[in-house]
Amino acid sequence: MLVDSEITADRSVFEVASTISRQAVDGRRALVRDTVWVRPVVDVLAVTAVVAAIGAFSPAFVVYGVLVLLGLAVDWYRPVPLAASAAEDVRRVAVRAALPALVVLPFASRESWAVAAVAVFGAVGVGRAVAYGLVRMARRAGLVVEPVLLLGSGDQVLALRERLWSHRELGLRPMLATSVSLNGDPAVFLSADEIDSAVRRQQVRRLVVAGGSGYDAELVSTVRAATTSFEILYLPGQQQPDLGLRSGGEVVAGYPVQRLHGGPNRLGARIGKRAVDLVGASVLILLFLPVLAAAAIAVKLTSRGPVLFRQARIGRNGQTFDMMKFRSFPTDHEDVELALPLEGCPLPVGRFLRRTSIDELPQLFNVLRGEMSIVGPRPERPHFAEPMSAKIPEYDARHRVAGGLTGLAQVHGYWGLSEIEARVRLDNHYIDTWSLWGDLSIIARTVPAVIVKSFA
């Protein structure tokens, strides 16, 4: 239920004359409701100016400018920070100005690209600093007023709402994303559909979450669902988990908050992760081509039936797909157990393939097809996932991302039947704290983990 001072679930709490009058004044004066456009406009103008001034729009410099803008575009979904400071952008802008110069370096002198990188860094940095300053001034004047959803329960979120109204320099128009009551009734949080509706109808880009004193599964689920639609400012409660990699801090009306990263489902993260998957799977297929060929021949010569075994698994957002393996069982094997012990495999070649995890290598082709990722939670069969979903809290939260060939649980030694609850915790921790560097680290740790598993 979406509640604000216009649509109220409890008029005795929200219908306050001073609040309504403040909102009416802001509604008349506000010229801009969304600052997401600021970064794209500034960055395009700054990069175009440098490409024109230094490169005279030569093809190499045009390519350089496009690459820089593609890197900067990762931040374009975010509104201007509440602190409205360009200082926190310095490192990201520097990296995205320098790396594309290495790509086009063969097409011009090293000095030219060094000058171009420095010029882009300076132009984008100065442009953002000026734009942020203008936004800060417009907020104080009431000309920029952005809607923000407040999620929480009880007196805490009401107090936060009043604090935001009193700090007009933040330029926020607070709405409540929960039916809050002062008589102890539980809060009813937004569903994923209501979040999408709020984004479309109100052009909301920020969600401020005030965690309570205890763990609240509904609150955690709502925040996780919102990370792809909102910039989330999170005031964690005493027993609330970290729900995303912190990419910076904010101060909201005197409250220090965490700004959540958004995890692997952000546009830039999806592009980076998919690029690693495509390059990594292609390299691994070429590297293991002799092993793949030998395994296929061994399966074909030692048992009747197809070389590959296809099995329905649950992937991203609960969608099923056919996961491929080298066949390690006879064709009349019935899939009735969650994980059969190695000794239960009647085929010697199958036992060897399973012990060494070679039977999993065909899943590299699932990765190329986009059905899986190299790193992610191990996908499970639908008829086993349903009872586990009912039994284990947050089991379904694993399906926020594509299943993986390897994952955080596997490099910590959790395979097959081993402590499913621990695997669920590690899978969700991986998603909540995802980073590209973390994926590369897990890939590097997979080889020794497989060796340990093989000799266990």
Helices and strands as residue ranges (DSSP letters): H 11-14, H 17-29, H 38-55, H 59-72, G 73-75, G 87-89, H 90-103, G 105-107, H 110-140, E 146-151, H 154-166, G 168-170, E 172-176, H 192-202, E 206-210, H 217-226, E 231-235, E 246-252, E 255-260, G 263-265, H 267-287, H 289-302, E 308-314, G 316-318, E 320-326, G 342-344, H 348-356, G 358-360, H 363-368, E 373-375, H 382-391, G 396-400, E 404-406, H 408-411, H 420-432, H 436-455
